[in-house]
Amino acid sequence: MNLKTTLFLLVMVAGVAGYVFFFELKNETTEQREQREAQSLRLEGSPLIDADDRPEPADVTRLELVIDGNTTVIERQGDGWQQTQPVTFPMQTFAVDRVCRELFELRLFERLDPGNDGAPTHEVARLAEPRALLRLHTADTTYQAALGRRLPGDQAYLQLNDHDDILVVDDDLHLAILDEGVNNWRATTLAAPTLAQTESLQIIPADSEPITLHNLGERWSLDEAGIQRADQDAVRDAVAALSRLRIEDFKADRPEDLARYGLDRPDLIVTSHRTAEDDTQPLPPLTLFVGGAADMETTQRFAAITRGDQPIDVVFTLRESDLTSLRPAVDDLRDKQVLAVEPADINAIRVQNRNTAFGLLRGADGVYRFGAPDPGYRVDRIVATDTTQQLARLEALGFATLDRVKAEIGSLEVSITGEEQPLRIRVCEPTVTEEDSEPRWLLIREPEPFGYLVDPAQLEALLAGPLAFKDRTLLALEREQITQIEMRLPGRVLIDLLSGEQQGTWTVNDEPADTQRINPLIDTLAGLRAAHWLTKDEQPTPRLTGDLSTLTVWAGQENQHAARLLIDAPTNAGTFEGDDAWFTLDPDTTAALLSEQRPADLIVVSPSDIRTITLSLADTTLNLERDPRGGITIDGTEPDDPAPAVRLIDLLSQLRAERLLAETWTPEPDAGLRVTITLADNSTHELQLTGIAPEGFLLPRNERSVIAVVNNKTVLIDGETFETAVGLMTNPQTITP
């Protein structure tokens, strides 16, 4: 077909369409038009109730539904709906409003005269005895709809009010009433009060004692007097658990035999009392009854709710997993915080232990001092602050009854801002049970009828006595004030550190000091603190003066003598010359104070400068050679794995001393492993690696450190060098570092 033919045919079709429109429709008779509009009405429908006369769901106050002779009544209560016949149960507002809306917004497709012109009779349309009868009451009108037979095409028969006509309408109302039913309109939550609305919550398990939680305004308690404090989060979880419950299915209305559902002897009863609002009468309490298992696996349980004295009307099912939070142990609901206060609210602590009594007082400026009797020294601010904070936030690891008290260790009286009387806490040693894997102390907060199990370490400082709070500041200097340090180590080693004219420069025995080594020493000395003060019984056994390390510090422009510190390195104990008070230092503090300050480089060469290394152990000798190209042989043979030999070369080329030792610690000549290093310029280095630390070693050291003699200097070096060398001697071909 060519283009001209196609265009001709299109013009002809347009002409025919125009003829039909202008001549046929224009000449349409009135009868034809009415038939066409009726056909359109049957297809699209029209509003059954005119929009001007149509009420809103909010105008409805009562709904009555009769099915098979059984009447259901639902009444509006406030903003919601409540089923009142034949049972009482809250309804979903949206679902009931939807039923009202479905009736008011029905679309009419056809109005039939029963039994005439081929229309069905009331009996055939199931309207003589309707499938359901719905009545909606507003303030001035009642709408009654009789629901008849369903029709194909999503339509159904309906009779409105007292009119005899049979109406063909959409079947949305039939779906909501006959397919979904009243049970689907019911609320699936319990409408339990919120935490703020709850006055009390009682939990009665079948197998344990009842628990009642009381809302006292600012806090919750396990008794009305407010003595047994409840954990706020645990209470919130329990109240929320009741609100979160979702009904799975409705099983029975007005059950005749509660035993069938295990509700004659409930497994759990939970009652929530709601607080009165705006001076009105309090609402009746909501009570949940949980009965027996609803399936073989006990994934669901039968349950029911009542309000006030209302009997059990409706039985439904709940998920067992949703009920877990409503079965707490009483200890799970207790407040684990022993004090539950802010540290700044603690004004005073009075401590009584088995031997002494003392008090800590906190001033308005936050500074602590001792109360009577005054021990004669200042309170350490850091220790007092940390202890107060720890006490304020002290939490129990568990709870115990008072019959577990074995012996009383001491007591605390804590004065708290806003409280008229101090809080008294007895500190006791509990009897040990099989459940106790670690030692515990039992704290009894009077007058509570139970005790808190806590870690003793959390209170040891308080119960130790006033000495634990003695000011631990030993030196309080600015680092720039320190001008000279004389360090005497065991074995008559004297190290003199002198500050240079230029700030921050130091010399060690007249040689430039290593800044990275001396700065930690200066920082530690300037703000030196004790870890603990020692009682006379705890002080170390007196030693010879030569066994102690001594640090003498000079400070200030006049270079005045500031202090002479004596340290027993093995025990980290220390004292000042002329003072009989002993203390302990943190191990890291001891290590910093006695750190090696003398030059530590023993061998500093490039690995490529090492030509041979000879290792001798007892009667065995091993020769390691390195050619100029980097190749390595051991006793003339290339090893399968050269990595251990390469590692040994790297370690020896940059060998540093961890500490220089006195000559009195020189090892036996034949002890350990001997190493001879020959360099490219034929110079040599001689080493003796013992693999041990001398007995009675009195200075801080690395646990892997070993004693060695390097070029006639007795030193400590890191143990990796010794381990790698011995490994090569043991298995030169396969050893790995």
GULO-705974 format. One line per field, with one value per residue (C-alpha): residue in one letter; chain; y, z, x. Coordinates in nm, 3 decimals, m for minus. Each point is the difference from the previous one (the first is absolute). Last residue first. Layout:
drenti	(A ...)
guro	(A ...)
yy	(Y ...)
zz	(Z ...)
xx	(X ...)
END
This chain:
drenti	(P T I T Q P N T M L G V A T E F T E G D I L V T K N N V V A I V S R E N R P L L F G E P A I G T L Q L E H T S N D A L T I T V R L G A D P E P T W T E A L L R E A R L Q S L L D I L R V A P A P D D P E T G D I T I G G R P D R E L N L T T D A L S L T I T R I D S P S V V I L D A P R Q E S L L A A T T D P D L T F W A D D G E F T G A N T P A D I L L R A A H Q N E Q G A W V T L T S L D G T L R P T P Q E D K T L W H A A R L G A L T D I L P N I R Q T D A P E D N V T W T G Q Q E G S L L D I L V R G P L R M E I Q T I Q E R E L A L L T R D K F A L P G A L L A E L Q A P D V L Y G F P E P E R I L L W R P E S D E E T V T P E C V R I R L P Q E E G T I S V E L S G I E A K V R D L T A F G L A E L R A L Q Q T T D T A V I R D V R Y G P D P A G F R Y V G D A G R L L G F A T N R N Q V R I A N I D A P E V A L V Q K D R L D D V A P R L S T L D S E R L T F V V D I P Q D G R T I A A F R Q T T E M D A A G G V F L T L P P L P Q T D D E A T R H S T V I L D P R D L G Y R A L D E P R D A K F D E I R L R S L A A V A D R V A D Q D A R Q I G A E D L S W R E G L N H L T I P E S D A P I I Q L S E T Q A L T P A A L T T A R W N N V G E D L I A L H L D D D V V L I D D H D N L Q L Y A Q D G P L R R G L A A Q Y T T D A T H L R L L A R P E A L R A V E H T P A G D N G P D L R E F L R L E F L E R C V R D V A F T Q M P F T V P Q T Q Q W G D G Q R E I V T T N G D I V L E L R T V D A P E P R D D A D I L P S G E L R L S Q A E R Q E R Q E T T E N K L E F F F V Y G A V G A V M V L L F L T T K L N M)
guro	(A A A A A A A A A A A A A A A A A A A A A A A A A A A A A A A A A A A A A A A A A A A A A A A A A A A A A A A A A A A A A A A A A A A A A A A A A A A A A A A A A A A A A A A A A A A A A A A A A A A A A A A A A A A A A A A A A A A A A A A A A A A A A A A A A A A A A A A A A A A A A A A A A A A A A A A A A A A A A A A A A A A A A A A A A A A A A A A A A A A A A A A A A A A A A A A A A A A A A A A A A A A A A A A A A A A A A A A A A A A A A A A A A A A A A A A A A A A A A A A A A A A A A A A A A A A A A A A A A A A A A A A A A A A A A A A A A A A A A A A A A A A A A A A A A A A A A A A A A A A A A A A A A A A A A A A A A A A A A A A A A A A A A A A A A A A A A A A A A A A A A A A A A A A A A A A A A A A A A A A A A A A A A A A A A A A A A A A A A A A A A A A A A A A A A A A A A A A A A A A A A A A A A A A A A A A A A A A A A A A A A A A A A A A A A A A A A A A A A A A A A A A A A A A A A A A A A A A A A A A A A A A A A A A A A A A A A A A A A A A A A A A A A A A A A A A A A A A A A A A A A A A A A A A A A A A A A A A A A A A A A A A A A A A A A A A A A A A A A A A A A A A A A A A A A A A A A A A A A A A A A A A A A A A A A A A A A A A A A A A A A A A A A A A A A A A A A A A A A A A A A A A A A A A A A A A A A A A A A A A A A A A A A A A A A A A A A A A A A A A A A A A A A A A A A A A A A A A A A A A A A A A A A A A A A A A A A A A A A A A A A A A A A A A A A A A A A A A A A A A A A A A A A A A A A A A A A A A A A A A A A A A A A A A A A A A A A A A A A)
yy	(m1.568 m0.302 m0.301 m0.219 m0.027 0.110 m0.224 0.030 0.257 0.211 m0.011 0.100 0.314 0.085 m0.049 0.211 0.292 m0.031 0.031 0.380 0.116 0.051 0.121 m0.084 0.197 m0.180 0.039 m0.131 m0.210 m0.133 m0.040 m0.095 0.199 m0.189 0.120 0.357 0.153 0.192 m0.005 m0.224 m0.323 m0.246 m0.279 0.129 0.001 m0.287 m0.069 0.042 0.182 0.078 0.245 0.106 0.261 m0.003 0.230 m0.160 0.308 m0.208 m0.091 m0.307 m0.093 m0.249 m0.159 m0.208 m0.184 m0.062 m0.020 m0.071 0.325 0.000 0.294 0.362 0.120 0.167 0.201 0.209 m0.027 0.222 m0.029 m0.064 m0.003 0.048 m0.222 0.149 m0.224 m0.297 m0.010 0.037 m0.272 m0.234 0.063 m0.080 m0.328 m0.090 0.085 m0.207 m0.297 m0.292 0.106 0.051 m0.212 0.113 m0.036 0.213 0.193 0.330 0.196 0.375 0.086 0.089 m0.353 m0.075 m0.273 m0.184 m0.229 m0.244 m0.139 m0.278 m0.105 0.214 0.258 0.197 0.224 0.166 0.282 0.102 0.290 0.264 0.333 m0.080 0.003 0.368 0.070 0.113 m0.235 0.078 0.303 0.058 0.333 0.041 0.076 m0.351 0.017 0.004 0.264 m0.119 m0.367 0.095 0.203 m0.288 m0.230 0.244 0.116 m0.128 0.205 0.017 0.257 0.012 0.317 0.106 m0.105 m0.029 m0.333 m0.262 m0.338 m0.132 m0.348 m0.105 0.365 0.103 0.375 0.277 0.359 0.291 0.329 0.366 0.102 0.361 0.088 0.370 0.050 m0.282 m0.377 m0.272 m0.367 m0.292 m0.340 m0.303 m0.366 m0.237 m0.312 0.200 0.154 m0.345 m0.106 0.051 m0.251 0.165 0.201 m0.181 m0.033 0.367 0.093 0.076 0.295 m0.084 0.085 0.291 0.306 0.182 0.306 0.142 m0.336 m0.174 0.285 0.017 m0.378 m0.003 0.284 m0.174 m0.287 0.178 0.285 m0.231 0.183 0.174 m0.121 0.151 m0.297 0.038 0.346 0.180 0.248 0.113 0.365 0.102 0.035 m0.376 m0.209 m0.254 m0.373 m0.183 m0.378 m0.188 m0.381 m0.136 m0.350 0.101 0.324 0.356 0.268 0.365 0.233 0.368 0.311 m0.083 0.324 m0.030 m0.321 0.199 m0.164 m0.177 m0.297 m0.280 0.062 m0.297 0.205 m0.247 m0.164 m0.364 0.099 0.088 m0.366 m0.300 m0.007 0.287 m0.123 m0.355 0.111 m0.083 m0.274 m0.191 m0.067 0.047 m0.207 0.231 m0.101 m0.053 0.137 0.369 0.207 0.055 m0.058 m0.337 m0.053 m0.359 m0.041 m0.250 m0.239 m0.159 m0.310 0.029 m0.222 m0.291 0.223 0.187 0.167 0.375 0.240 0.319 0.374 0.175 0.308 0.300 0.288 0.327 0.162 0.310 m0.077 0.289 m0.022 m0.339 m0.097 m0.352 m0.215 m0.307 m0.321 m0.265 m0.362 m0.169 m0.380 m0.287 0.182 m0.242 0.023 0.353 m0.121 0.048 0.217 0.004 0.175 0.316 0.341 0.275 0.326 0.232 m0.215 0.009 0.376 0.047 m0.227 0.182 0.341 m0.111 m0.162 0.304 0.255 m0.181 0.098 0.186 m0.134 m0.003 m0.291 0.241 m0.175 0.165 0.077 m0.022 0.247 0.004 0.298 0.045 0.375 m0.045 m0.238 m0.379 m0.180 m0.342 m0.178 m0.244 m0.307 m0.267 m0.367 m0.211 0.265 0.309 0.256 0.331 0.147 0.363 0.231 m0.245 0.200 0.070 m0.375 m0.017 m0.246 m0.357 m0.126 m0.379 0.006 m0.342 0.126 m0.311 m0.128 m0.288 m0.100 m0.056 m0.248 0.122 m0.177 0.286 0.045 m0.358 0.045 0.095 m0.333 m0.189 0.166 0.097 m0.174 0.116 m0.062 0.264 0.069 m0.060 0.170 0.380 0.095 0.265 m0.046 m0.351 m0.160 m0.354 m0.244 m0.333 m0.059 m0.018 m0.159 m0.279 m0.263 m0.205 0.304 0.237 m0.051 0.077 0.324 0.361 0.244 0.371 0.250 0.365 0.204 0.209 0.366 0.234 0.249 0.342 0.254 0.093 m0.354 m0.296 m0.242 m0.334 m0.329 m0.276 m0.362 m0.293 m0.359 m0.296 m0.378 0.048 m0.252 0.013 0.151 m0.324 0.029 m0.295 0.089 0.319 m0.206 0.200 0.245 0.328 0.060 m0.247 m0.029 0.340 m0.016 0.141 0.278 0.227 0.086 0.319 0.188 m0.274 m0.016 0.378 m0.022 m0.274 0.179 0.330 m0.180 m0.153 0.338 0.171 m0.263 m0.027 0.137 m0.209 0.262 0.202 m0.049 m0.150 m0.286 m0.115 0.361 0.233 0.352 0.369 m0.053 m0.290 m0.252 m0.333 m0.339 m0.307 m0.348 m0.315 m0.298 m0.286 m0.290 0.137 0.339 0.305 0.330 0.322 0.334 0.326 0.355 m0.031 0.315 0.110 m0.348 m0.018 m0.159 m0.321 0.022 m0.382 m0.023 m0.195 0.226 m0.166 0.066 m0.334 m0.180 0.176 m0.162 0.005 m0.184 0.076 0.352 0.169 m0.200 0.060 0.373 m0.002 m0.191 0.280 0.062 m0.152 0.128 m0.194 0.244 m0.046 0.304 m0.037 0.096 m0.105 m0.346 m0.151 m0.244 m0.047 0.102 m0.095 m0.114 m0.306 0.049 m0.041 m0.073 0.233 0.256 0.196 0.358 0.220 0.365 0.166 0.377 0.285 m0.034 m0.276 m0.368 m0.257 m0.322 m0.306 m0.316 m0.300 m0.295 0.146 m0.215 0.147 0.159 m0.315 0.133 m0.307 0.058 0.372 m0.082 0.020 0.253 m0.133 0.300 m0.041 m0.233 0.272 0.335 0.051 0.306 m0.036 0.090 0.182 0.092 m0.038 0.296 0.020 m0.377 m0.041 0.306 m0.155 m0.324 0.202 0.190 m0.338 m0.108 0.336 0.020 m0.348 m0.145 m0.040 m0.301 m0.060 m0.306 m0.062 0.294 0.301 0.023 0.321 0.266 0.293 0.377 0.011 m0.320 m0.084 m0.307 m0.342 m0.242 m0.353 m0.190 m0.370 m0.109 m0.146 0.334 0.320 0.305 0.312 0.308 0.297 0.361 0.074 0.363 m0.073 m0.243 0.301 0.058 0.009 0.236 0.242 m0.285 m0.183 m0.347 m0.288 0.186 m0.094 m0.309 m0.033 m0.288 m0.012 0.377 m0.005 m0.243 0.228 0.297 m0.186 m0.106 0.355 0.131 m0.255 0.092 0.372 m0.068 0.034 0.231 0.173 m0.334 m0.137 0.313 0.194 m0.283 m0.271 0.229 0.109 m0.356 m0.079 0.298 m0.090 m0.352 0.136 0.238 m0.285 m0.217 0.268 0.052 m0.371 m0.014 0.295 m0.156 m0.329 m0.334)
zz	(6.474 m0.233 0.027 m0.311 m0.107 0.308 0.242 0.358 m0.060 m0.211 0.275 0.259 m0.203 m0.044 0.371 0.112 m0.228 0.094 0.372 0.000 0.146 0.354 0.031 0.116 m0.219 m0.111 m0.372 0.067 0.312 0.032 0.249 m0.142 m0.027 m0.090 0.310 m0.077 0.301 0.321 0.225 0.292 m0.162 0.288 m0.227 m0.320 m0.317 m0.239 m0.370 0.054 m0.320 m0.017 m0.274 m0.176 m0.278 m0.275 m0.244 m0.333 m0.201 m0.139 0.350 0.212 0.272 0.268 0.210 0.314 0.140 0.368 0.295 m0.062 0.147 0.296 m0.008 0.090 0.266 0.221 m0.306 0.030 m0.264 m0.294 m0.081 m0.302 m0.208 m0.373 m0.290 m0.345 m0.220 0.235 m0.051 m0.381 m0.029 0.217 m0.220 m0.318 0.158 0.100 m0.352 m0.195 m0.041 m0.190 0.125 m0.244 0.120 0.096 0.375 m0.040 m0.326 m0.080 m0.329 0.028 m0.307 0.215 0.151 0.341 0.212 0.301 0.184 0.262 0.292 0.241 0.304 0.251 m0.216 m0.250 m0.270 m0.260 m0.204 m0.324 m0.248 0.174 m0.186 m0.197 0.325 0.043 0.329 0.350 0.273 0.370 m0.009 0.349 0.110 0.371 0.115 0.083 0.165 0.378 0.036 m0.308 0.110 0.351 m0.144 m0.228 0.301 0.184 0.312 0.352 0.318 0.313 0.279 0.230 m0.156 0.022 m0.358 m0.190 m0.040 m0.264 m0.077 m0.356 0.151 m0.219 m0.049 0.363 m0.055 0.214 m0.097 0.103 m0.017 m0.104 0.054 m0.107 m0.348 0.084 m0.315 0.095 0.030 0.110 0.003 0.160 m0.130 0.194 m0.092 0.293 0.047 0.085 0.302 0.146 0.023 0.256 m0.047 m0.206 0.164 0.022 0.378 0.042 m0.230 m0.361 m0.201 m0.345 m0.366 0.099 m0.220 m0.170 m0.197 m0.086 0.034 m0.264 m0.251 0.052 m0.048 m0.308 m0.149 0.066 m0.241 m0.310 0.065 m0.007 0.215 m0.127 0.190 0.324 0.211 m0.162 m0.143 m0.040 m0.238 0.054 0.070 m0.128 0.286 0.040 0.264 0.168 0.027 0.212 m0.011 0.272 0.000 0.337 m0.059 0.063 m0.185 0.104 m0.204 0.049 m0.160 m0.072 m0.103 0.055 m0.005 m0.371 0.078 0.234 0.337 0.223 0.150 0.212 m0.063 0.147 0.248 0.260 m0.104 0.041 0.334 0.128 0.021 m0.233 m0.005 m0.245 m0.224 m0.002 m0.118 m0.373 0.045 0.215 m0.310 0.101 0.125 0.110 0.304 0.087 0.240 m0.073 0.321 m0.029 m0.307 0.056 m0.203 m0.045 m0.111 m0.270 m0.078 m0.347 m0.137 0.240 m0.132 0.227 0.302 0.228 0.315 m0.027 0.141 0.103 m0.065 0.171 m0.179 0.177 m0.205 0.184 0.117 m0.134 m0.367 m0.247 m0.050 0.109 0.317 m0.025 0.309 m0.076 0.201 0.079 m0.056 0.147 m0.002 m0.167 m0.134 m0.227 0.210 m0.133 m0.340 m0.302 m0.310 m0.308 m0.164 0.178 m0.139 0.147 m0.190 0.302 0.166 m0.308 m0.032 0.367 m0.031 m0.309 0.167 0.323 m0.187 m0.223 0.283 0.232 0.350 0.210 0.301 0.377 0.052 0.089 0.230 m0.099 m0.365 m0.270 m0.286 m0.354 m0.236 m0.214 0.063 0.217 0.216 m0.009 0.328 0.030 0.335 0.206 0.218 0.099 0.039 m0.125 m0.246 0.054 m0.279 0.005 m0.345 m0.050 m0.254 m0.272 m0.243 m0.232 m0.062 m0.139 0.179 m0.056 0.333 m0.044 m0.367 m0.095 0.027 0.048 m0.283 m0.106 0.367 0.006 m0.285 m0.315 m0.162 m0.192 m0.215 m0.127 m0.107 m0.361 m0.061 0.100 m0.280 0.108 m0.053 0.060 0.245 0.036 0.284 0.318 0.269 0.054 0.355 m0.116 m0.361 m0.125 m0.241 m0.135 m0.102 m0.171 m0.071 m0.319 m0.097 0.246 m0.251 0.024 m0.046 0.210 0.317 0.322 0.158 0.013 0.174 m0.064 0.238 m0.080 0.306 0.003 m0.090 0.286 0.084 m0.136 0.167 m0.339 m0.073 0.238 m0.019 m0.174 0.181 m0.211 0.099 m0.131 0.073 m0.113 m0.031 0.060 0.203 m0.148 m0.310 m0.122 m0.324 0.054 0.370 m0.086 m0.084 m0.115 m0.212 m0.053 m0.338 m0.132 m0.203 m0.123 m0.179 0.023 0.251 0.011 0.323 m0.027 0.274 0.257 m0.103 0.036 0.367 0.057 m0.201 0.182 0.334 m0.103 m0.117 0.325 0.222 0.311 0.346 0.298 0.268 m0.187 0.268 m0.256 m0.077 m0.308 m0.084 m0.297 m0.017 m0.021 0.035 0.241 m0.265 0.179 m0.135 0.150 m0.025 0.102 0.129 m0.234 m0.204 m0.124 m0.082 0.144 m0.146 0.140 m0.170 0.181 m0.077 m0.374 m0.204 m0.014 m0.115 m0.258 0.081 m0.178 m0.314 m0.023 m0.366 m0.266 0.011 m0.139 m0.354 m0.127 0.264 m0.121 m0.343 m0.293 m0.267 0.107 0.138 m0.189 m0.322 0.000 0.044 m0.300 m0.218 m0.240 m0.014 m0.161 0.203 0.060 0.058 0.299 0.187 0.380 0.044 m0.293 m0.161 m0.154 m0.280 m0.100 m0.254 m0.059 m0.358 0.088 0.264 0.381 0.170 0.259 0.254 0.180 0.066 0.269 0.044 0.316 0.016 0.250 0.206 m0.222 0.020 m0.244 m0.038 m0.187 m0.072 m0.133 m0.227 m0.027 0.054 m0.252 m0.157 m0.141 m0.358 m0.081 0.309 m0.067 m0.351 m0.299 m0.280 m0.335 m0.064 0.341 0.295 0.216 m0.186 m0.064 0.042 m0.192 0.032 0.334 0.144 0.372 0.168 0.320 0.047 m0.058 0.220 0.298 m0.046 m0.040 0.323 0.176 m0.143 0.057 0.361 0.078 0.266 0.375 0.151 0.204 m0.098 m0.148 m0.029 0.109 m0.273 0.058 m0.255 0.020 0.029 0.317 0.025 m0.315 0.036 m0.164 0.039 m0.141 m0.030 m0.075 m0.197 m0.284 m0.039 0.159 0.011 0.204 m0.018 0.235 0.008 m0.371 m0.085 m0.011 m0.285 m0.208 m0.104 m0.365 m0.066 m0.231 m0.157 m0.099 0.145 m0.248 m0.206 m0.370 m0.191 m0.266 m0.227 0.086 m0.015 m0.351 m0.118 0.151 m0.180 m0.337 0.054 0.091 m0.317 m0.220 0.146 m0.054 m0.366 m0.149 m0.315 0.094 0.081 m0.353 m0.210 0.140 0.170 m0.257 m0.291 0.165 0.048 m0.367 m0.115 0.217 m0.141 m0.358 0.062 0.143 m0.307 m0.241 0.192 m0.024 m0.374 m0.063 0.202 m0.193 0.109)
xx	(6.428 m0.006 0.238 0.026 0.363 0.198 m0.189 0.123 0.273 m0.237 m0.261 0.261 0.073 m0.370 m0.076 0.298 m0.092 m0.367 0.083 0.026 0.328 0.127 0.355 0.352 0.239 0.320 m0.080 m0.350 m0.048 m0.354 m0.282 m0.337 m0.323 m0.318 m0.191 0.105 0.170 m0.058 0.307 0.103 0.123 0.029 0.122 0.156 m0.212 0.056 0.064 0.372 0.095 0.374 0.087 0.322 m0.004 0.260 0.180 0.098 m0.115 m0.289 m0.110 0.070 m0.251 0.101 m0.275 0.033 m0.303 m0.060 0.238 0.369 0.136 m0.240 m0.238 0.086 m0.242 0.263 0.100 m0.314 m0.272 m0.099 m0.370 m0.217 0.314 m0.022 0.111 m0.063 0.222 m0.053 m0.377 0.018 0.268 m0.211 m0.305 0.196 0.118 m0.356 m0.130 0.257 m0.236 0.146 0.345 0.290 0.291 0.351 m0.049 m0.311 m0.008 m0.169 m0.019 m0.015 0.207 0.301 0.000 m0.150 0.149 m0.147 0.238 m0.129 0.199 m0.100 0.203 m0.196 m0.182 0.206 m0.152 0.224 m0.150 0.164 m0.008 m0.212 0.017 m0.320 m0.198 0.104 0.167 m0.101 0.117 m0.044 m0.233 m0.148 0.150 m0.082 m0.355 m0.120 m0.340 m0.012 m0.271 m0.194 0.005 m0.111 m0.290 m0.101 m0.003 m0.236 0.175 m0.048 0.025 0.210 m0.017 0.304 0.140 0.368 0.073 m0.325 m0.173 m0.062 m0.151 m0.016 0.061 0.297 0.109 0.049 0.006 0.153 m0.086 0.218 m0.189 0.012 0.364 0.028 0.125 m0.031 m0.203 m0.233 0.035 0.238 m0.110 0.180 m0.106 0.120 m0.031 0.007 0.214 0.312 m0.170 m0.043 m0.360 m0.274 m0.285 m0.272 m0.281 m0.336 m0.011 0.087 m0.286 0.077 m0.129 m0.125 0.072 0.220 0.018 0.287 m0.108 0.342 0.176 m0.209 0.032 0.379 0.041 m0.227 0.211 0.334 m0.037 m0.130 0.242 0.305 0.253 0.314 0.310 0.131 m0.117 m0.342 m0.061 m0.328 m0.162 m0.361 0.084 0.341 0.247 0.005 m0.179 0.227 m0.054 0.257 m0.002 0.183 0.016 0.115 m0.144 m0.359 m0.086 0.080 m0.179 0.088 m0.251 0.066 m0.192 m0.368 m0.200 m0.087 m0.194 m0.223 0.010 m0.253 0.180 m0.148 m0.372 m0.182 m0.207 m0.123 m0.326 0.111 0.157 m0.349 m0.108 m0.012 m0.382 m0.029 0.282 m0.137 m0.344 m0.005 0.258 m0.251 m0.216 m0.363 m0.296 m0.283 m0.206 m0.365 m0.264 0.074 0.018 0.295 0.215 0.161 0.317 0.122 0.359 0.094 0.282 m0.026 m0.177 m0.292 m0.281 0.097 m0.060 0.240 m0.131 0.010 0.263 m0.171 0.003 m0.291 m0.130 m0.149 m0.143 0.030 m0.324 m0.172 0.067 0.017 0.376 0.130 0.184 0.144 0.051 0.208 0.047 0.256 0.095 m0.309 0.012 m0.187 m0.306 m0.190 m0.317 m0.045 m0.115 0.224 0.016 0.222 0.293 m0.108 0.087 0.218 m0.049 0.014 0.266 0.222 m0.040 0.084 0.304 0.127 m0.042 0.168 0.289 0.054 m0.026 0.241 m0.108 0.255 0.185 m0.043 m0.240 m0.287 m0.247 m0.222 m0.063 0.260 0.001 m0.131 m0.003 m0.311 m0.018 m0.310 0.202 m0.007 0.054 0.163 m0.035 0.199 m0.051 0.248 0.077 m0.291 m0.111 m0.213 m0.026 m0.190 m0.049 m0.097 m0.160 m0.103 m0.216 0.296 0.037 m0.358 m0.225 m0.123 0.142 0.019 m0.090 m0.140 m0.359 m0.213 m0.218 0.225 0.024 m0.377 0.027 m0.170 m0.298 m0.162 0.312 m0.039 m0.365 0.071 0.178 m0.316 m0.195 m0.350 m0.335 m0.357 m0.281 m0.273 m0.241 0.199 m0.205 0.005 0.090 0.249 0.099 0.056 0.242 0.031 0.272 0.063 0.367 0.204 0.334 m0.076 0.123 m0.323 m0.222 m0.212 0.204 m0.182 m0.112 0.113 m0.235 0.053 m0.158 m0.072 m0.092 m0.319 0.062 0.075 m0.277 0.075 0.231 0.148 0.121 m0.013 0.294 m0.044 0.037 0.157 m0.065 0.204 m0.110 0.212 m0.046 m0.371 m0.199 m0.352 0.157 0.157 m0.199 m0.233 0.004 m0.190 m0.311 m0.305 0.196 m0.186 0.163 0.260 0.321 0.113 0.335 0.353 m0.055 0.303 0.184 0.207 m0.188 0.066 0.366 0.022 m0.091 0.259 0.270 m0.059 0.023 0.336 0.126 m0.100 0.162 m0.213 0.085 m0.106 m0.067 m0.265 m0.266 m0.240 0.236 0.192 0.075 m0.015 0.146 m0.082 m0.374 m0.032 m0.111 m0.032 0.112 m0.165 0.151 m0.190 0.203 0.086 m0.143 m0.333 0.148 m0.178 0.122 m0.147 0.058 m0.073 m0.108 0.053 m0.071 0.365 0.112 m0.278 m0.336 m0.103 m0.214 0.011 0.095 m0.188 m0.306 m0.309 m0.122 0.130 m0.203 m0.315 0.002 0.241 m0.198 m0.357 0.034 0.284 m0.055 m0.374 0.060 0.238 m0.253 m0.093 m0.375 m0.311 m0.293 m0.320 m0.285 m0.229 0.135 0.009 0.366 0.215 m0.029 0.311 0.081 0.365 0.265 0.363 m0.066 m0.204 m0.267 m0.006 m0.332 m0.148 0.120 m0.271 0.109 m0.148 0.097 m0.129 m0.028 0.012 0.320 0.139 m0.085 0.134 m0.199 0.128 m0.202 0.186 m0.078 m0.348 m0.307 m0.244 0.307 0.160 m0.050 m0.214 m0.214 m0.034 m0.121 0.229 m0.056 m0.127 m0.219 m0.167 0.076 0.167 0.013 0.373 0.230 0.328 0.368 0.000 0.339 0.059 0.172 m0.207 0.003 0.375 0.072 m0.172 0.193 0.324 m0.066 m0.017 0.340 0.173 m0.109 0.127 m0.228 0.021 m0.179 m0.315 m0.197 m0.349 m0.016 0.210 0.265 0.189 0.089 0.239 0.018 m0.204 m0.199 m0.196 m0.213 0.017 m0.291 0.007 m0.327 m0.022 m0.311 0.205 0.181 m0.129 0.229 m0.064 0.222 m0.028 0.112 0.047 0.080 0.376 m0.067 m0.118 m0.360 m0.125 m0.288 0.181 0.200 m0.318 m0.022 0.016 0.260 m0.023 0.109 0.269 m0.114 m0.367 m0.013 0.155 m0.272 m0.264 0.157 m0.014 m0.362 m0.096 0.173 m0.178 m0.338 0.071 0.079 0.351 m0.009 0.322 0.150 m0.068 0.055 0.293 0.189 m0.073 0.084 0.325 0.108 m0.076 0.204 0.299 m0.001 m0.009 0.293 0.209 m0.079 0.118 0.328 0.078 m0.074 0.231 0.282 0.005 m0.145)
END
